[in-house]
């Protein structure tokens, strides 16, 4: 069994996962920066949640991405 077969993901998968986590964190930070009361402004209701959704989509892509085998 080679070293590549021991891990469920390859290096690119982990890089994409880290990017997804960073986008998720950015989305939550955007939601906290809303200046409207109770977060009812554009950043709290629209921009932040869309950024969080994008982060989850990136995570989904990172889990199912299978790089082409180089020969």
PQR file of N, CA, C, O and H, with PARSE charges and radii, in Angstrom:
ATOM      1  N   UNK A   1       0.844  -1.167   0.000 -0.4000 1.5000
ATOM      2  CA  UNK A   1       0.000   0.000   0.000 -0.0000 2.0000
ATOM      3  C   UNK A   1       0.898   1.242   0.000  0.5500 1.7000
ATOM      4  O   UNK A   1       1.745   1.398   0.880 -0.5500 1.4000
ATOM      5  N   UNK A   2       0.719   2.092  -0.953 -0.4000 1.5000
ATOM      6  CA  UNK A   2       1.563   3.281  -1.037 -0.0000 2.0000
ATOM      7  C   UNK A   2       1.040   4.363  -0.094  0.5500 1.7000
ATOM      8  O   UNK A   2      -0.054   4.250   0.459 -0.5500 1.4000
ATOM      9  H   UNK A   2       0.031   1.965  -1.668  0.4000 1.0000
ATOM     10  N   UNK A   3       1.841   5.411   0.077 -0.4000 1.5000
ATOM     11  CA  UNK A   3       1.491   6.503   0.980 -0.0000 2.0000
ATOM     12  C   UNK A   3       0.241   7.252   0.504  0.5500 1.7000
ATOM     13  O   UNK A   3      -0.527   7.737   1.333 -0.5500 1.4000
ATOM     14  H   UNK A   3       2.730   5.503  -0.372  0.4000 1.0000
ATOM     15  N   UNK A   4       0.022   7.355  -0.801 -0.4000 1.5000
ATOM     16  CA  UNK A   4      -1.140   8.065  -1.332 -0.0000 2.0000
ATOM     17  C   UNK A   4      -2.446   7.342  -1.011  0.5500 1.7000
ATOM     18  O   UNK A   4      -3.492   7.983  -0.907 -0.5500 1.4000
ATOM     19  H   UNK A   4       0.647   6.961  -1.475  0.4000 1.0000
ATOM     20  N   UNK A   5      -2.402   6.041  -0.855 -0.4000 1.5000
ATOM     21  CA  UNK A   5      -3.614   5.262  -0.609 -0.0000 2.0000
ATOM     22  C   UNK A   5      -4.043   5.289   0.856  0.5500 1.7000
ATOM     23  O   UNK A   5      -5.143   4.834   1.170 -0.5500 1.4000
ATOM     24  H   UNK A   5      -1.552   5.521  -0.939  0.4000 1.0000
ATOM     25  N   UNK A   6      -3.215   5.804   1.760 -0.4000 1.5000
ATOM     26  CA  UNK A   6      -3.538   5.812   3.176 -0.0000 2.0000
ATOM     27  C   UNK A   6      -4.485   6.943   3.555  0.5500 1.7000
ATOM     28  O   UNK A   6      -5.246   6.811   4.513 -0.5500 1.4000
ATOM     29  H   UNK A   6      -2.321   6.173   1.506  0.4000 1.0000
ATOM     30  N   UNK A   7      -4.452   8.042   2.829 -0.4000 1.5000
ATOM     31  CA  UNK A   7      -5.260   9.195   3.163 -0.0000 2.0000
ATOM     32  C   UNK A   7      -6.488   9.264   2.265  0.5500 1.7000
ATOM     33  O   UNK A   7      -6.402   8.966   1.073 -0.5500 1.4000
ATOM     34  H   UNK A   7      -3.833   8.150   2.051  0.4000 1.0000
ATOM     35  N   UNK A   8      -7.628   9.652   2.824 -0.4000 1.5000
ATOM     36  CA  UNK A   8      -8.837   9.712   1.995 -0.0000 2.0000
ATOM     37  C   UNK A   8      -8.821  10.872   1.000  0.5500 1.7000
ATOM     38  O   UNK A   8      -9.491  10.812  -0.031 -0.5500 1.4000
ATOM     39  H   UNK A   8      -7.698   9.894   3.792  0.4000 1.0000
ATOM     40  N   UNK A   9      -8.057  11.932   1.304 -0.4000 1.5000
ATOM     41  CA  UNK A   9      -7.999  13.096   0.429 -0.0000 2.0000
ATOM     42  C   UNK A   9      -6.560  13.371   0.045  0.5500 1.7000
ATOM     43  O   UNK A   9      -5.622  12.935   0.713 -0.5500 1.4000
ATOM     44  H   UNK A   9      -7.513  11.980   2.142  0.4000 1.0000
ATOM     45  N   UNK A  10      -6.408  14.105  -1.045 -0.4000 1.5000
ATOM     46  CA  UNK A  10      -5.074  14.518  -1.461 -0.0000 2.0000
ATOM     47  C   UNK A  10      -4.820  15.946  -0.997  0.5500 1.7000
ATOM     48  O   UNK A  10      -5.692  16.582  -0.405 -0.5500 1.4000
ATOM     49  H   UNK A  10      -7.169  14.460  -1.587  0.4000 1.0000
ATOM     50  N   UNK A  11      -3.621  16.442  -1.271 -0.4000 1.5000
ATOM     51  CA  UNK A  11      -3.219  17.772  -0.792 -0.0000 2.0000
ATOM     52  C   UNK A  11      -4.161  18.858  -1.304  0.5500 1.7000
ATOM     53  O   UNK A  11      -4.506  19.770  -0.553 -0.5500 1.4000
ATOM     54  H   UNK A  11      -2.912  15.926  -1.752  0.4000 1.0000
ATOM     55  N   UNK A  12      -4.580  18.782  -2.556 -0.4000 1.5000
ATOM     56  CA  UNK A  12      -5.449  19.805  -3.124 -0.0000 2.0000
ATOM     57  C   UNK A  12      -6.796  19.847  -2.409  0.5500 1.7000
ATOM     58  O   UNK A  12      -7.381  20.919  -2.256 -0.5500 1.4000
ATOM     59  H   UNK A  12      -4.300  18.041  -3.166  0.4000 1.0000
ATOM     60  N   UNK A  13      -7.293  18.686  -1.967 -0.4000 1.5000
ATOM     61  CA  UNK A  13      -8.557  18.648  -1.224 -0.0000 2.0000
ATOM     62  C   UNK A  13      -8.439  19.433   0.083  0.5500 1.7000
ATOM     63  O   UNK A  13      -9.342  20.188   0.444 -0.5500 1.4000
ATOM     64  H   UNK A  13      -6.817  17.815  -2.091  0.4000 1.0000
ATOM     65  N   UNK A  14      -7.325  19.251   0.784 -0.4000 1.5000
ATOM     66  CA  UNK A  14      -7.133  19.952   2.046 -0.0000 2.0000
ATOM     67  C   UNK A  14      -6.965  21.457   1.828  0.5500 1.7000
ATOM     68  O   UNK A  14      -7.422  22.257   2.645 -0.5500 1.4000
ATOM     69  H   UNK A  14      -6.591  18.638   0.490  0.4000 1.0000
ATOM     70  N   UNK A  15      -6.317  21.838   0.740 -0.4000 1.5000
ATOM     71  CA  UNK A  15      -6.161  23.265   0.431 -0.0000 2.0000
ATOM     72  C   UNK A  15      -7.525  23.886   0.158  0.5500 1.7000
ATOM     73  O   UNK A  15      -7.810  24.986   0.631 -0.5500 1.4000
ATOM     74  H   UNK A  15      -5.945  21.188   0.077  0.4000 1.0000
ATOM     75  N   UNK A  16      -8.364  23.194  -0.595 -0.4000 1.5000
ATOM     76  CA  UNK A  16      -9.706  23.707  -0.884 -0.0000 2.0000
ATOM     77  C   UNK A  16     -10.535  23.762   0.396  0.5500 1.7000
ATOM     78  O   UNK A  16     -11.317  24.693   0.587 -0.5500 1.4000
ATOM     79  H   UNK A  16      -8.132  22.301  -0.979  0.4000 1.0000
ATOM     80  N   UNK A  17     -10.369  22.765   1.282 -0.4000 1.5000
ATOM     81  CA  UNK A  17     -11.099  22.782   2.553 -0.0000 2.0000
ATOM     82  C   UNK A  17     -10.701  23.970   3.419  0.5500 1.7000
ATOM     83  O   UNK A  17     -11.555  24.603   4.040 -0.5500 1.4000
ATOM     84  H   UNK A  17      -9.734  22.009   1.127  0.4000 1.0000
ATOM     85  N   UNK A  18      -9.419  24.270   3.460 -0.4000 1.5000
ATOM     86  CA  UNK A  18      -8.954  25.424   4.239 -0.0000 2.0000
ATOM     87  C   UNK A  18      -9.531  26.712   3.657  0.5500 1.7000
ATOM     88  O   UNK A  18      -9.935  27.607   4.400 -0.5500 1.4000
ATOM     89  H   UNK A  18      -8.725  23.755   2.956  0.4000 1.0000
ATOM     90  N   UNK A  19      -9.567  26.803   2.335 -0.4000 1.5000
ATOM     91  CA  UNK A  19     -10.160  27.985   1.700 -0.0000 2.0000
ATOM     92  C   UNK A  19     -11.637  28.097   2.070  0.5500 1.7000
ATOM     93  O   UNK A  19     -12.127  29.198   2.324 -0.5500 1.4000
ATOM     94  H   UNK A  19      -9.239  26.076   1.732  0.4000 1.0000
ATOM     95  N   UNK A  20     -12.345  26.985   2.101 -0.4000 1.5000
ATOM     96  CA  UNK A  20     -13.755  26.995   2.479 -0.0000 2.0000
ATOM     97  C   UNK A  20     -13.964  27.445   3.912  0.5500 1.7000
ATOM     98  O   UNK A  20     -14.892  28.202   4.195 -0.5500 1.4000
ATOM     99  H   UNK A  20     -11.947  26.091   1.894  0.4000 1.0000
ATOM    100  N   UNK A  21     -13.111  26.990   4.820 -0.4000 1.5000
ATOM    101  CA  UNK A  21     -13.219  27.403   6.221 -0.0000 2.0000
ATOM    102  C   UNK A  21     -12.945  28.899   6.354  0.5500 1.7000
ATOM    103  O   UNK A  21     -13.607  29.585   7.133 -0.5500 1.4000
ATOM    104  H   UNK A  21     -12.357  26.375   4.591  0.4000 1.0000
ATOM    105  N   UNK A  22     -11.978  29.402   5.601 -0.4000 1.5000
ATOM    106  CA  UNK A  22     -11.690  30.836   5.642 -0.0000 2.0000
ATOM    107  C   UNK A  22     -12.870  31.653   5.117  0.5500 1.7000
ATOM    108  O   UNK A  22     -13.182  32.709   5.669 -0.5500 1.4000
ATOM    109  H   UNK A  22     -11.441  28.844   4.968  0.4000 1.0000
ATOM    110  N   UNK A  23     -13.529  31.180   4.060 -0.4000 1.5000
ATOM    111  CA  UNK A  23     -14.708  31.878   3.534 -0.0000 2.0000
ATOM    112  C   UNK A  23     -15.848  31.824   4.548  0.5500 1.7000
ATOM    113  O   UNK A  23     -16.569  32.808   4.717 -0.5500 1.4000
ATOM    114  H   UNK A  23     -13.276  30.322   3.612  0.4000 1.0000
ATOM    115  N   UNK A  24     -16.020  30.691   5.221 -0.4000 1.5000
ATOM    116  CA  UNK A  24     -17.034  30.589   6.277 -0.0000 2.0000
ATOM    117  C   UNK A  24     -16.766  31.601   7.392  0.5500 1.7000
ATOM    118  O   UNK A  24     -17.677  32.305   7.827 -0.5500 1.4000
ATOM    119  H   UNK A  24     -15.434  29.892   5.084  0.4000 1.0000
ATOM    120  N   UNK A  25     -15.537  31.669   7.843 -0.4000 1.5000
ATOM    121  CA  UNK A  25     -15.180  32.629   8.890 -0.0000 2.0000
ATOM    122  C   UNK A  25     -15.414  34.063   8.426  0.5500 1.7000
ATOM    123  O   UNK A  25     -15.912  34.893   9.187 -0.5500 1.4000
ATOM    124  H   UNK A  25     -14.797  31.097   7.489  0.4000 1.0000
ATOM    125  N   UNK A  26     -15.056  34.349   7.187 -0.4000 1.5000
ATOM    126  CA  UNK A  26     -15.285  35.683   6.638 -0.0000 2.0000
ATOM    127  C   UNK A  26     -16.769  36.022   6.647  0.5500 1.7000
ATOM    128  O   UNK A  26     -17.142  37.147   6.979 -0.5500 1.4000
ATOM    129  H   UNK A  26     -14.651  33.675   6.570  0.4000 1.0000
ATOM    130  N   UNK A  27     -17.614  35.075   6.290 -0.4000 1.5000
ATOM    131  CA  UNK A  27     -19.054  35.303   6.293 -0.0000 2.0000
ATOM    132  C   UNK A  27     -19.586  35.619   7.676  0.5500 1.7000
ATOM    133  O   UNK A  27     -20.415  36.515   7.833 -0.5500 1.4000
ATOM    134  H   UNK A  27     -17.311  34.161   6.020  0.4000 1.0000
ATOM    135  N   UNK A  28     -19.116  34.891   8.685 -0.4000 1.5000
ATOM    136  CA  UNK A  28     -19.566  35.166  10.053 -0.0000 2.0000
ATOM    137  C   UNK A  28     -19.040  36.513  10.543  0.5500 1.7000
ATOM    138  O   UNK A  28     -19.732  37.224  11.272 -0.5500 1.4000
ATOM    139  H   UNK A  28     -18.442  34.163   8.558  0.4000 1.0000
ATOM    140  N   UNK A  29     -17.829  36.860  10.149 -0.4000 1.5000
ATOM    141  CA  UNK A  29     -17.284  38.164  10.521 -0.0000 2.0000
ATOM    142  C   UNK A  29     -18.092  39.279   9.864  0.5500 1.7000
ATOM    143  O   UNK A  29     -18.375  40.293  10.501 -0.5500 1.4000
ATOM    144  H   UNK A  29     -17.267  36.283   9.557  0.4000 1.0000
ATOM    145  N   UNK A  30     -18.463  39.102   8.601 -0.4000 1.5000
ATOM    146  CA  UNK A  30     -19.280  40.103   7.908 -0.0000 2.0000
ATOM    147  C   UNK A  30     -20.615  40.291   8.630  0.5500 1.7000
ATOM    148  O   UNK A  30     -21.095  41.415   8.771 -0.5500 1.4000
ATOM    149  H   UNK A  30     -18.233  38.278   8.084  0.4000 1.0000
ATOM    150  N   UNK A  31     -21.206  39.195   9.083 -0.4000 1.5000
ATOM    151  CA  UNK A  31     -22.486  39.310   9.796 -0.0000 2.0000
ATOM    152  C   UNK A  31     -22.334  40.075  11.113  0.5500 1.7000
ATOM    153  O   UNK A  31     -23.251  40.793  11.511 -0.5500 1.4000
ATOM    154  H   UNK A  31     -20.816  38.282   8.968  0.4000 1.0000
ATOM    155  N   UNK A  32     -21.203  39.933  11.789 -0.4000 1.5000
ATOM    156  CA  UNK A  32     -21.022  40.632  13.063 -0.0000 2.0000
ATOM    157  C   UNK A  32     -20.709  42.111  12.861  0.5500 1.7000
ATOM    158  O   UNK A  32     -20.895  42.906  13.782 -0.5500 1.4000
ATOM    159  H   UNK A  32     -20.459  39.349  11.465  0.4000 1.0000
ATOM    160  N   UNK A  33     -20.243  42.491  11.691 -0.4000 1.5000
ATOM    161  CA  UNK A  33     -19.890  43.889  11.433 -0.0000 2.0000
ATOM    162  C   UNK A  33     -21.081  44.750  11.038  0.5500 1.7000
ATOM    163  O   UNK A  33     -20.919  45.951  10.821 -0.5500 1.4000
ATOM    164  H   UNK A  33     -20.092  41.846  10.943  0.4000 1.0000
ATOM    165  N   UNK A  34     -22.260  44.175  10.940 -0.4000 1.5000
ATOM    166  CA  UNK A  34     -23.442  44.938  10.562 -0.0000 2.0000
ATOM    167  C   UNK A  34     -23.754  45.975  11.645  0.5500 1.7000
ATOM    168  O   UNK A  34     -23.785  45.651  12.832 -0.5500 1.4000
ATOM    169  H   UNK A  34     -22.391  43.200  11.116  0.4000 1.0000
ATOM    170  N   UNK A  35     -23.983  47.222  11.226 -0.4000 1.5000
ATOM    171  CA  UNK A  35     -24.208  48.313  12.179 -0.0000 2.0000
ATOM    172  C   UNK A  35     -25.684  48.505  12.527  0.5500 1.7000
ATOM    173  O   UNK A  35     -26.004  49.244  13.457 -0.5500 1.4000
ATOM    174  H   UNK A  35     -23.957  47.485  10.262  0.4000 1.0000
ATOM    175  N   UNK A  36     -26.573  47.860  11.805 -0.4000 1.5000
ATOM    176  CA  UNK A  36     -28.002  47.986  12.102 -0.0000 2.0000
ATOM    177  C   UNK A  36     -28.348  47.240  13.385  0.5500 1.7000
ATOM    178  O   UNK A  36     -27.655  46.294  13.757 -0.5500 1.4000
ATOM    179  H   UNK A  36     -26.313  47.259  11.049  0.4000 1.0000
ATOM    180  N   UNK A  37     -29.421  47.660  14.067 -0.4000 1.5000
ATOM    181  CA  UNK A  37     -29.806  46.944  15.293 -0.0000 2.0000
ATOM    182  C   UNK A  37     -30.176  45.484  15.002  0.5500 1.7000
ATOM    183  O   UNK A  37     -30.887  45.188  14.041 -0.5500 1.4000
ATOM    184  H   UNK A  37     -29.984  48.429  13.764  0.4000 1.0000
ATOM    185  N   UNK A  38     -29.686  44.601  15.836 -0.4000 1.5000
ATOM    186  CA  UNK A  38     -29.949  43.154  15.738 -0.0000 2.0000
ATOM    187  C   UNK A  38     -29.483  42.554  14.413  0.5500 1.7000
ATOM    188  O   UNK A  38     -29.938  41.470  14.047 -0.5500 1.4000
ATOM    189  H   UNK A  38     -29.109  44.842  16.616  0.4000 1.0000
ATOM    190  N   UNK A  39     -28.610  43.211  13.698 -0.4000 1.5000
ATOM    191  CA  UNK A  39     -28.077  42.679  12.448 -0.0000 2.0000
ATOM    192  C   UNK A  39     -29.051  42.651  11.300  0.5500 1.7000
ATOM    193  O   UNK A  39     -28.944  41.797  10.420 -0.5500 1.4000
ATOM    194  H   UNK A  39     -28.241  44.092  13.995  0.4000 1.0000
ATOM    195  N   UNK A  40     -30.018  43.582  11.288 -0.4000 1.5000
ATOM    196  CA  UNK A  40     -31.043  43.586  10.246 -0.0000 2.0000
ATOM    197  C   UNK A  40     -30.667  44.430   9.031  0.5500 1.7000
ATOM    198  O   UNK A  40     -31.553  44.819   8.270 -0.5500 1.4000
ATOM    199  H   UNK A  40     -30.105  44.275  12.003  0.4000 1.0000
ATOM    200  N   UNK A  41     -29.400  44.722   8.826 -0.4000 1.5000
ATOM    201  CA  UNK A  41     -28.961  45.476   7.657 -0.0000 2.0000
ATOM    202  C   UNK A  41     -28.578  44.546   6.516  0.5500 1.7000
ATOM    203  O   UNK A  41     -28.770  43.332   6.591 -0.5500 1.4000
ATOM    204  H   UNK A  41     -28.680  44.407   9.444  0.4000 1.0000
ATOM    205  N   UNK A  42     -28.035  45.135   5.464 -0.4000 1.5000
ATOM    206  CA  UNK A  42     -27.642  44.365   4.279 -0.0000 2.0000
ATOM    207  C   UNK A  42     -26.571  43.324   4.613  0.5500 1.7000
ATOM    208  O   UNK A  42     -26.639  42.184   4.151 -0.5500 1.4000
ATOM    209  H   UNK A  42     -27.880  46.121   5.403  0.4000 1.0000
ATOM    210  N   UNK A  43     -25.585  43.722   5.416 -0.4000 1.5000
ATOM    211  CA  UNK A  43     -24.487  42.803   5.732 -0.0000 2.0000
ATOM    212  C   UNK A  43     -24.964  41.634   6.593  0.5500 1.7000
ATOM    213  O   UNK A  43     -24.498  40.508   6.419 -0.5500 1.4000
ATOM    214  H   UNK A  43     -25.530  44.648   5.791  0.4000 1.0000
ATOM    215  N   UNK A  44     -25.877  41.889   7.505 -0.4000 1.5000
ATOM    216  CA  UNK A  44     -26.335  40.844   8.414 -0.0000 2.0000
ATOM    217  C   UNK A  44     -27.351  39.904   7.806  0.5500 1.7000
ATOM    218  O   UNK A  44     -27.411  38.731   8.174 -0.5500 1.4000
ATOM    219  H   UNK A  44     -26.256  42.804   7.646  0.4000 1.0000
ATOM    220  N   UNK A  45     -28.158  40.409   6.872 -0.4000 1.5000
ATOM    221  CA  UNK A  45     -29.227  39.575   6.310 -0.0000 2.0000
ATOM    222  C   UNK A  45     -28.932  39.028   4.921  0.5500 1.7000
ATOM    223  O   UNK A  45     -29.528  38.029   4.517 -0.5500 1.4000
ATOM    224  H   UNK A  45     -28.109  41.362   6.573  0.4000 1.0000
ATOM    225  N   UNK A  46     -28.034  39.656   4.188 -0.4000 1.5000
ATOM    226  CA  UNK A  46     -27.811  39.241   2.799 -0.0000 2.0000
ATOM    227  C   UNK A  46     -26.358  38.843   2.535  0.5500 1.7000
ATOM    228  O   UNK A  46     -26.079  37.699   2.177 -0.5500 1.4000
ATOM    229  H   UNK A  46     -27.550  40.468   4.516  0.4000 1.0000
ATOM    230  N   UNK A  47     -25.448  39.777   2.710 -0.4000 1.5000
ATOM    231  CA  UNK A  47     -24.055  39.539   2.325 -0.0000 2.0000
ATOM    232  C   UNK A  47     -23.393  38.450   3.174  0.5500 1.7000
ATOM    233  O   UNK A  47     -22.740  37.559   2.630 -0.5500 1.4000
ATOM    234  H   UNK A  47     -25.674  40.707   3.001  0.4000 1.0000
ATOM    235  N   UNK A  48     -23.549  38.508   4.472 -0.4000 1.5000
ATOM    236  CA  UNK A  48     -22.943  37.509   5.359 -0.0000 2.0000
ATOM    237  C   UNK A  48     -23.462  36.102   5.102  0.5500 1.7000
ATOM    238  O   UNK A  48     -22.663  35.186   4.906 -0.5500 1.4000
ATOM    239  H   UNK A  48     -24.080  39.231   4.915  0.4000 1.0000
ATOM    240  N   UNK A  49     -24.791  35.904   5.097 -0.4000 1.5000
ATOM    241  CA  UNK A  49     -25.300  34.551   4.835 -0.0000 2.0000
ATOM    242  C   UNK A  49     -24.932  34.009   3.450  0.5500 1.7000
ATOM    243  O   UNK A  49     -24.693  32.811   3.302 -0.5500 1.4000
ATOM    244  H   UNK A  49     -25.440  36.648   5.256  0.4000 1.0000
ATOM    245  N   UNK A  50     -24.885  34.869   2.448 -0.4000 1.5000
ATOM    246  CA  UNK A  50     -24.467  34.394   1.120 -0.0000 2.0000
ATOM    247  C   UNK A  50     -23.005  33.973   1.118  0.5500 1.7000
ATOM    248  O   UNK A  50     -22.631  33.018   0.438 -0.5500 1.4000
ATOM    249  H   UNK A  50     -25.079  35.842   2.568  0.4000 1.0000
ATOM    250  N   UNK A  51     -22.181  34.680   1.875 -0.4000 1.5000
ATOM    251  CA  UNK A  51     -20.773  34.312   1.988 -0.0000 2.0000
ATOM    252  C   UNK A  51     -20.623  32.985   2.730  0.5500 1.7000
ATOM    253  O   UNK A  51     -19.800  32.152   2.351 -0.5500 1.4000
ATOM    254  H   UNK A  51     -22.485  35.456   2.428  0.4000 1.0000
ATOM    255  N   UNK A  52     -21.408  32.787   3.776 -0.4000 1.5000
ATOM    256  CA  UNK A  52     -21.381  31.514   4.507 -0.0000 2.0000
ATOM    257  C   UNK A  52     -21.846  30.379   3.596  0.5500 1.7000
ATOM    258  O   UNK A  52     -21.254  29.300   3.598 -0.5500 1.4000
ATOM    259  H   UNK A  52     -22.076  33.464   4.084  0.4000 1.0000
ATOM    260  N   UNK A  53     -22.890  30.615   2.828 -0.4000 1.5000
ATOM    261  CA  UNK A  53     -23.368  29.607   1.879 -0.0000 2.0000
ATOM    262  C   UNK A  53     -22.282  29.264   0.859  0.5500 1.7000
ATOM    263  O   UNK A  53     -22.091  28.095   0.523 -0.5500 1.4000
ATOM    264  H   UNK A  53     -23.371  31.492   2.827  0.4000 1.0000
ATOM    265  N   UNK A  54     -21.580  30.271   0.371 -0.4000 1.5000
ATOM    266  CA  UNK A  54     -20.471  30.020  -0.563 -0.0000 2.0000
ATOM    267  C   UNK A  54     -19.389  29.174   0.099  0.5500 1.7000
ATOM    268  O   UNK A  54     -18.801  28.308  -0.548 -0.5500 1.4000
ATOM    269  H   UNK A  54     -21.735  31.220   0.643  0.4000 1.0000
ATOM    270  N   UNK A  55     -19.122  29.414   1.380 -0.4000 1.5000
ATOM    271  CA  UNK A  55     -18.143  28.612   2.112 -0.0000 2.0000
ATOM    272  C   UNK A  55     -18.550  27.150   2.206  0.5500 1.7000
ATOM    273  O   UNK A  55     -17.718  26.256   2.054 -0.5500 1.4000
ATOM    274  H   UNK A  55     -19.600  30.118   1.906  0.4000 1.0000
ATOM    275  N   UNK A  56     -19.849  26.907   2.461 -0.4000 1.5000
ATOM    276  CA  UNK A  56     -20.321  25.519   2.520 -0.0000 2.0000
ATOM    277  C   UNK A  56     -20.272  24.853   1.147  0.5500 1.7000
ATOM    278  O   UNK A  56     -19.995  23.657   1.051 -0.5500 1.4000
ATOM    279  H   UNK A  56     -20.525  27.633   2.585  0.4000 1.0000
ATOM    280  N   UNK A  57     -20.535  25.602   0.095 -0.4000 1.5000
ATOM    281  CA  UNK A  57     -20.433  25.046  -1.266 -0.0000 2.0000
ATOM    282  C   UNK A  57     -18.989  24.685  -1.572  0.5500 1.7000
ATOM    283  O   UNK A  57     -18.727  23.650  -2.186 -0.5500 1.4000
ATOM    284  H   UNK A  57     -20.760  26.574   0.173  0.4000 1.0000
ATOM    285  N   UNK A  58     -18.048  25.527  -1.151 -0.4000 1.5000
ATOM    286  CA  UNK A  58     -16.626  25.222  -1.352 -0.0000 2.0000
ATOM    287  C   UNK A  58     -16.244  23.958  -0.584  0.5500 1.7000
ATOM    288  O   UNK A  58     -15.506  23.120  -1.100 -0.5500 1.4000
ATOM    289  H   UNK A  58     -18.261  26.368  -0.653  0.4000 1.0000
ATOM    290  N   UNK A  59     -16.738  23.817   0.637 -0.4000 1.5000
ATOM    291  CA  UNK A  59     -16.460  22.615   1.424 -0.0000 2.0000
ATOM    292  C   UNK A  59     -17.025  21.361   0.747  0.5500 1.7000
ATOM    293  O   UNK A  59     -16.363  20.325   0.690 -0.5500 1.4000
ATOM    294  H   UNK A  59     -17.339  24.498   1.056  0.4000 1.0000
ATOM    295  N   UNK A  60     -18.241  21.466   0.240 -0.4000 1.5000
ATOM    296  CA  UNK A  60     -18.861  20.350  -0.477 -0.0000 2.0000
ATOM    297  C   UNK A  60     -18.011  19.961  -1.685  0.5500 1.7000
ATOM    298  O   UNK A  60     -17.783  18.778  -1.937 -0.5500 1.4000
ATOM    299  H   UNK A  60     -18.780  22.308   0.286  0.4000 1.0000
ATOM    300  N   UNK A  61     -17.546  20.963  -2.426 -0.4000 1.5000
ATOM    301  CA  UNK A  61     -16.693  20.711  -3.588 -0.0000 2.0000
ATOM    302  C   UNK A  61     -15.375  20.060  -3.166  0.5500 1.7000
ATOM    303  O   UNK A  61     -14.886  19.156  -3.844 -0.5500 1.4000
ATOM    304  H   UNK A  61     -17.731  21.924  -2.221  0.4000 1.0000
ATOM    305  N   UNK A  62     -14.802  20.512  -2.055 -0.4000 1.5000
ATOM    306  CA  UNK A  62     -13.523  19.962  -1.597 -0.0000 2.0000
ATOM    307  C   UNK A  62     -13.646  18.494  -1.222  0.5500 1.7000
ATOM    308  O   UNK A  62     -12.717  17.717  -1.441 -0.5500 1.4000
ATOM    309  H   UNK A  62     -15.200  21.246  -1.504  0.4000 1.0000
ATOM    310  N   UNK A  63     -14.785  18.111  -0.657 -0.4000 1.5000
ATOM    311  CA  UNK A  63     -14.970  16.720  -0.250 -0.0000 2.0000
ATOM    312  C   UNK A  63     -15.117  15.804  -1.466  0.5500 1.7000
ATOM    313  O   UNK A  63     -14.582  14.695  -1.474 -0.5500 1.4000
ATOM    314  H   UNK A  63     -15.539  18.742  -0.478  0.4000 1.0000
ATOM    315  N   UNK A  64     -15.831  16.254  -2.478 -0.4000 1.5000
ATOM    316  CA  UNK A  64     -16.108  15.395  -3.624 -0.0000 2.0000
ATOM    317  C   UNK A  64     -15.136  15.558  -4.786  0.5500 1.7000
ATOM    318  O   UNK A  64     -15.251  14.840  -5.780 -0.5500 1.4000
ATOM    319  H   UNK A  64     -16.266  17.154  -2.471  0.4000 1.0000
ATOM    320  N   UNK A  65     -14.186  16.476  -4.690 -0.4000 1.5000
ATOM    321  CA  UNK A  65     -13.234  16.692  -5.780 -0.0000 2.0000
ATOM    322  C   UNK A  65     -12.232  15.545  -5.838  0.5500 1.7000
ATOM    323  O   UNK A  65     -11.616  15.187  -4.834 -0.5500 1.4000
ATOM    324  H   UNK A  65     -14.093  17.059  -3.882  0.4000 1.0000
ATOM    325  N   UNK A  66     -12.081  14.977  -7.033 -0.4000 1.5000
ATOM    326  CA  UNK A  66     -11.091  13.925  -7.242 -0.0000 2.0000
ATOM    327  C   UNK A  66     -10.145  14.381  -8.348  0.5500 1.7000
ATOM    328  O   UNK A  66     -10.525  14.421  -9.518 -0.5500 1.4000
ATOM    329  H   UNK A  66     -12.581  15.268  -7.849  0.4000 1.0000
ATOM    330  N   UNK A  67      -8.912  14.725  -7.976 -0.4000 1.5000
ATOM    331  CA  UNK A  67      -7.959  15.173  -8.986 -0.0000 2.0000
ATOM    332  C   UNK A  67      -7.629  14.056  -9.980  0.5500 1.7000
ATOM    333  O   UNK A  67      -7.642  12.874  -9.635 -0.5500 1.4000
ATOM    334  H   UNK A  67      -8.603  14.693  -7.026  0.4000 1.0000
ATOM    335  N   UNK A  68      -7.339  14.447 -11.195 -0.4000 1.5000
ATOM    336  CA  UNK A  68      -6.967  13.468 -12.220 -0.0000 2.0000
ATOM    337  C   UNK A  68      -5.620  12.863 -11.867  0.5500 1.7000
ATOM    338  O   UNK A  68      -4.715  13.559 -11.407 -0.5500 1.4000
ATOM    339  H   UNK A  68      -7.328  15.406 -11.476  0.4000 1.0000
ATOM    340  N   UNK A  69      -5.497  11.588 -12.083 -0.4000 1.5000
ATOM    341  CA  UNK A  69      -4.241  10.882 -11.797 -0.0000 2.0000
ATOM    342  C   UNK A  69      -3.186  11.274 -12.831  0.5500 1.7000
ATOM    343  O   UNK A  69      -3.436  11.187 -14.033 -0.5500 1.4000
ATOM    344  H   UNK A  69      -6.232  11.022 -12.457  0.4000 1.0000
ATOM    345  N   UNK A  70      -2.026  11.698 -12.377 -0.4000 1.5000
ATOM    346  CA  UNK A  70      -0.931  12.009 -13.292 -0.0000 2.0000
ATOM    347  C   UNK A  70      -0.092  10.764 -13.509  0.5500 1.7000
ATOM    348  O   UNK A  70       0.308  10.098 -12.554 -0.5500 1.4000
ATOM    349  H   UNK A  70      -1.824  11.768 -11.400  0.4000 1.0000
ATOM    350  N   UNK A  71       0.169  10.456 -14.756 -0.4000 1.5000
ATOM    351  CA  UNK A  71       0.926   9.235 -15.076 -0.0000 2.0000
ATOM    352  C   UNK A  71       2.366   9.540 -15.342  0.5500 1.7000
ATOM    353  O   UNK A  71       3.148   8.632 -15.626 -0.5500 1.4000
ATOM    354  H   UNK A  71      -0.156  10.997 -15.532  0.4000 1.0000
TER
END
